[in-house]
Amino acid sequence: MAKAVANIHDKLGDDRFNLVAETVMIAAKNKEEKGEKFTFEDLEKVLKKAIEMVNEI
């Protein structure tokens, strides 16, 4: 997983990677506040959407 994160960072750069990371953290927090667990599938969905979002910037 660390290698995958490093690859995402290399492709996006610092600023865009930070936006993606913050988006993932917010999504996880929101899910946990609802009493639900943040799953790997959730992570995958959020990452895809967040990467699409920052690539449009």
A tleap script that builds the chain and sets N, CA, C and O, in Angstrom:
source leaprc.protein.ff14SB
mol = sequence {
  NMET ALA LYS ALA VAL ALA ASN ILE HIE ASP
  LYS LEU GLY ASP ASP ARG PHE ASN LEU VAL
  ALA GLU THR VAL MET ILE ALA ALA LYS ASN
  LYS GLU GLU LYS GLY GLU LYS PHE THR PHE
  GLU ASP LEU GLU LYS VAL LEU LYS LYS ALA
  ILE GLU MET VAL ASN GLU CILE
}
set mol.1.N position { 0.818 -1.182 0.000 }
set mol.1.CA position { 0.000 0.000 0.000 }
set mol.1.C position { 0.868 1.255 0.000 }
set mol.1.O position { 0.529 2.250 -0.640 }
set mol.2.N position { 1.987 1.204 0.718 }
set mol.2.CA position { 2.884 2.363 0.766 }
set mol.2.C position { 3.390 2.712 -0.626 }
set mol.2.O position { 3.523 3.888 -0.963 }
set mol.3.N position { 3.671 1.702 -1.431 }
set mol.3.CA position { 4.149 1.947 -2.792 }
set mol.3.C position { 3.052 2.598 -3.634 }
set mol.3.O position { 3.330 3.483 -4.443 }
set mol.4.N position { 1.818 2.163 -3.445 }
set mol.4.CA position { 0.700 2.756 -4.179 }
set mol.4.C position { 0.531 4.225 -3.809 }
set mol.4.O position { 0.297 5.064 -4.678 }
set mol.5.N position { 0.649 4.531 -2.530 }
set mol.5.CA position { 0.540 5.921 -2.072 }
set mol.5.C position { 1.684 6.753 -2.647 }
set mol.5.O position { 1.472 7.888 -3.075 }
set mol.6.N position { 2.880 6.201 -2.657 }
set mol.6.CA position { 4.033 6.912 -3.221 }
set mol.6.C position { 3.830 7.173 -4.707 }
set mol.6.O position { 4.185 8.244 -5.199 }
set mol.7.N position { 3.270 6.221 -5.419 }
set mol.7.CA position { 3.008 6.401 -6.850 }
set mol.7.C position { 1.978 7.499 -7.087 }
set mol.7.O position { 2.126 8.311 -8.000 }
set mol.8.N position { 0.938 7.520 -6.265 }
set mol.8.CA position { -0.066 8.581 -6.387 }
set mol.8.C position { 0.582 9.934 -6.120 }
set mol.8.O position { 0.324 10.898 -6.840 }
set mol.9.N position { 1.416 10.009 -5.097 }
set mol.9.CA position { 2.105 11.262 -4.769 }
set mol.9.C position { 2.987 11.705 -5.925 }
set mol.9.O position { 2.987 12.882 -6.285 }
set mol.10.N position { 3.736 10.781 -6.509 }
set mol.10.CA position { 4.620 11.116 -7.627 }
set mol.10.C position { 3.830 11.663 -8.811 }
set mol.10.O position { 4.276 12.599 -9.475 }
set mol.11.N position { 2.669 11.090 -9.078 }
set mol.11.CA position { 1.862 11.518 -10.223 }
set mol.11.C position { 1.178 12.859 -9.986 }
set mol.11.O position { 1.013 13.648 -10.916 }
set mol.12.N position { 0.778 13.118 -8.741 }
set mol.12.CA position { 0.002 14.325 -8.457 }
set mol.12.C position { 0.840 15.509 -7.999 }
set mol.12.O position { 0.472 16.656 -8.255 }
set mol.13.N position { 1.939 15.261 -7.337 }
set mol.13.CA position { 2.715 16.341 -6.740 }
set mol.13.C position { 2.193 16.657 -5.349 }
set mol.13.O position { 1.141 16.165 -4.942 }
set mol.14.N position { 2.937 17.484 -4.626 }
set mol.14.CA position { 2.628 17.756 -3.219 }
set mol.14.C position { 1.244 18.365 -2.988 }
set mol.14.O position { 0.466 17.845 -2.189 }
set mol.15.N position { 0.937 19.450 -3.674 }
set mol.15.CA position { -0.313 20.167 -3.405 }
set mol.15.C position { -1.541 19.320 -3.717 }
set mol.15.O position { -2.466 19.231 -2.909 }
set mol.16.N position { -1.542 18.710 -4.874 }
set mol.16.CA position { -2.695 17.889 -5.258 }
set mol.16.C position { -2.802 16.645 -4.393 }
set mol.16.O position { -3.905 16.218 -4.052 }
set mol.17.N position { -1.667 16.060 -4.035 }
set mol.17.CA position { -1.690 14.890 -3.155 }
set mol.17.C position { -2.279 15.267 -1.802 }
set mol.17.O position { -3.064 14.508 -1.232 }
set mol.18.N position { -1.904 16.435 -1.286 }
set mol.18.CA position { -2.442 16.889 0.000 }
set mol.18.C position { -3.957 17.069 -0.062 }
set mol.18.O position { -4.657 16.756 0.901 }
set mol.19.N position { -4.467 17.570 -1.189 }
set mol.19.CA position { -5.918 17.703 -1.350 }
set mol.19.C position { -6.600 16.338 -1.337 }
set mol.19.O position { -7.651 16.165 -0.721 }
set mol.20.N position { -5.992 15.373 -2.022 }
set mol.20.CA position { -6.546 14.015 -2.049 }
set mol.20.C position { -6.539 13.427 -0.641 }
set mol.20.O position { -7.533 12.845 -0.205 }
set mol.21.N position { -5.433 13.575 0.063 }
set mol.21.CA position { -5.325 13.027 1.419 }
set mol.21.C position { -6.358 13.660 2.343 }
set mol.21.O position { -6.987 12.964 3.140 }
set mol.22.N position { -6.535 14.958 2.243 }
set mol.22.CA position { -7.518 15.641 3.087 }
set mol.22.C position { -8.934 15.170 2.760 }
set mol.22.O position { -9.752 14.984 3.661 }
set mol.23.N position { -9.220 14.981 1.486 }
set mol.23.CA position { -10.531 14.489 1.070 }
set mol.23.C position { -10.810 13.111 1.653 }
set mol.23.O position { -11.915 12.845 2.125 }
set mol.24.N position { -9.815 12.237 1.622 }
set mol.24.CA position { -9.971 10.893 2.179 }
set mol.24.C position { -10.208 10.969 3.686 }
set mol.24.O position { -11.071 10.269 4.216 }
set mol.25.N position { -9.451 11.808 4.368 }
set mol.25.CA position { -9.618 11.925 5.825 }
set mol.25.C position { -11.006 12.445 6.191 }
set mol.25.O position { -11.612 11.972 7.152 }
set mol.26.N position { -11.505 13.407 5.438 }
set mol.26.CA position { -12.837 13.955 5.699 }
set mol.26.C position { -13.904 12.893 5.451 }
set mol.26.O position { -14.839 12.752 6.239 }
set mol.27.N position { -13.765 12.153 4.363 }
set mol.27.CA position { -14.735 11.096 4.057 }
set mol.27.C position { -14.748 10.032 5.150 }
set mol.27.O position { -15.813 9.565 5.555 }
set mol.28.N position { -13.575 9.653 5.621 }
set mol.28.CA position { -13.488 8.643 6.687 }
set mol.28.C position { -14.119 9.162 7.972 }
set mol.28.O position { -14.849 8.437 8.649 }
set mol.29.N position { -13.840 10.405 8.303 }
set mol.29.CA position { -14.400 10.999 9.526 }
set mol.29.C position { -15.918 11.073 9.440 }
set mol.29.O position { -16.613 10.749 10.403 }
set mol.30.N position { -16.433 11.496 8.291 }
set mol.30.CA position { -17.881 11.596 8.120 }
set mol.30.C position { -18.556 10.239 8.261 }
set mol.30.O position { -19.611 10.123 8.887 }
set mol.31.N position { -17.951 9.226 7.684 }
set mol.31.CA position { -18.521 7.876 7.767 }
set mol.31.C position { -18.503 7.380 9.213 }
set mol.31.O position { -19.481 6.803 9.688 }
set mol.32.N position { -17.398 7.606 9.903 }
set mol.32.CA position { -17.280 7.153 11.289 }
set mol.32.C position { -18.231 7.906 12.214 }
set mol.32.O position { -18.718 7.339 13.193 }
set mol.33.N position { -18.501 9.173 11.917 }
set mol.33.CA position { -19.453 9.939 12.722 }
set mol.33.C position { -20.866 9.385 12.596 }
set mol.33.O position { -21.693 9.564 13.491 }
set mol.34.N position { -21.138 8.713 11.486 }
set mol.34.CA position { -22.439 8.069 11.285 }
set mol.34.C position { -22.486 6.697 11.951 }
set mol.34.O position { -23.509 6.014 11.907 }
set mol.35.N position { -21.380 6.300 12.565 }
set mol.35.CA position { -21.314 5.000 13.219 }
set mol.35.C position { -20.968 3.863 12.279 }
set mol.35.O position { -21.140 2.693 12.621 }
set mol.36.N position { -20.479 4.202 11.091 }
set mol.36.CA position { -20.122 3.198 10.092 }
set mol.36.C position { -18.609 3.100 9.991 }
set mol.36.O position { -17.889 4.031 10.352 }
set mol.37.N position { -18.136 1.967 9.497 }
set mol.37.CA position { -16.702 1.792 9.294 }
set mol.37.C position { -16.323 2.242 7.889 }
set mol.37.O position { -17.071 2.038 6.933 }
set mol.38.N position { -15.161 2.851 7.780 }
set mol.38.CA position { -14.612 3.263 6.492 }
set mol.38.C position { -13.847 2.071 5.937 }
set mol.38.O position { -12.801 1.697 6.468 }
set mol.39.N position { -14.365 1.477 4.874 }
set mol.39.CA position { -13.810 0.240 4.334 }
set mol.39.C position { -12.816 0.512 3.207 }
set mol.39.O position { -12.684 1.639 2.730 }
set mol.40.N position { -12.125 -0.544 2.796 }
set mol.40.CA position { -11.206 -0.430 1.666 }
set mol.40.C position { -11.967 -0.024 0.405 }
set mol.40.O position { -11.453 0.738 -0.415 }
set mol.41.N position { -13.179 -0.527 0.251 }
set mol.41.CA position { -14.001 -0.160 -0.906 }
set mol.41.C position { -14.342 1.326 -0.872 }
set mol.41.O position { -14.346 1.995 -1.906 }
set mol.42.N position { -14.625 1.836 0.320 }
set mol.42.CA position { -14.871 3.272 0.465 }
set mol.42.C position { -13.633 4.067 0.066 }
set mol.42.O position { -13.723 5.067 -0.646 }
set mol.43.N position { -12.488 3.608 0.533 }
set mol.43.CA position { -11.225 4.271 0.208 }
set mol.43.C position { -11.018 4.318 -1.295 }
set mol.43.O position { -10.641 5.352 -1.846 }
set mol.44.N position { -11.263 3.204 -1.950 }
set mol.44.CA position { -11.082 3.128 -3.400 }
set mol.44.C position { -11.987 4.127 -4.122 }
set mol.44.O position { -11.536 4.822 -5.032 }
set mol.45.N position { -13.252 4.203 -3.725 }
set mol.45.CA position { -14.198 5.134 -4.348 }
set mol.45.C position { -13.786 6.582 -4.120 }
set mol.45.O position { -13.802 7.394 -5.045 }
set mol.46.N position { -13.420 6.897 -2.885 }
set mol.46.CA position { -13.041 8.276 -2.555 }
set mol.46.C position { -11.767 8.669 -3.295 }
set mol.46.O position { -11.666 9.781 -3.814 }
set mol.47.N position { -10.797 7.764 -3.345 }
set mol.47.CA position { -9.552 8.063 -4.063 }
set mol.47.C position { -9.816 8.360 -5.530 }
set mol.47.O position { -9.287 9.332 -6.069 }
set mol.48.N position { -10.621 7.540 -6.177 }
set mol.48.CA position { -10.920 7.752 -7.599 }
set mol.48.C position { -11.551 9.117 -7.826 }
set mol.48.O position { -11.142 9.857 -8.721 }
set mol.49.N position { -12.550 9.447 -7.012 }
set mol.49.CA position { -13.229 10.732 -7.174 }
set mol.49.C position { -12.310 11.902 -6.845 }
set mol.49.O position { -12.320 12.917 -7.541 }
set mol.50.N position { -11.521 11.765 -5.793 }
set mol.50.CA position { -10.624 12.851 -5.390 }
set mol.50.C position { -9.545 13.088 -6.440 }
set mol.50.O position { -9.210 14.234 -6.738 }
set mol.51.N position { -9.003 12.015 -7.001 }
set mol.51.CA position { -7.971 12.165 -8.032 }
set mol.51.C position { -8.565 12.822 -9.270 }
set mol.51.O position { -7.930 13.687 -9.873 }
set mol.52.N position { -9.770 12.424 -9.658 }
set mol.52.CA position { -10.436 13.076 -10.789 }
set mol.52.C position { -10.616 14.566 -10.509 }
set mol.52.O position { -10.388 15.402 -11.384 }
set mol.53.N position { -11.025 14.889 -9.286 }
set mol.53.CA position { -11.261 16.274 -8.899 }
set mol.53.C position { -9.979 17.104 -9.014 }
set mol.53.O position { -9.993 18.181 -9.610 }
set mol.54.N position { -8.882 16.617 -8.453 }
set mol.54.CA position { -7.658 17.420 -8.468 }
set mol.54.C position { -7.039 17.485 -9.854 }
set mol.54.O position { -6.324 18.439 -10.158 }
set mol.55.N position { -7.291 16.505 -10.695 }
set mol.55.CA position { -6.778 16.557 -12.060 }
set mol.55.C position { -7.495 17.615 -12.886 }
set mol.55.O position { -6.957 18.094 -13.884 }
set mol.56.N position { -8.711 17.985 -12.475 }
set mol.56.CA position { -9.460 19.033 -13.167 }
set mol.56.C position { -8.995 20.427 -12.777 }
set mol.56.O position { -9.270 21.395 -13.486 }
set mol.57.N position { -8.297 20.536 -11.660 }
set mol.57.CA position { -7.829 21.845 -11.172 }
set mol.57.C position { -6.695 22.337 -12.044 }
set mol.57.O position { -6.158 23.419 -11.806 }
savepdb mol mol.pdb
quit
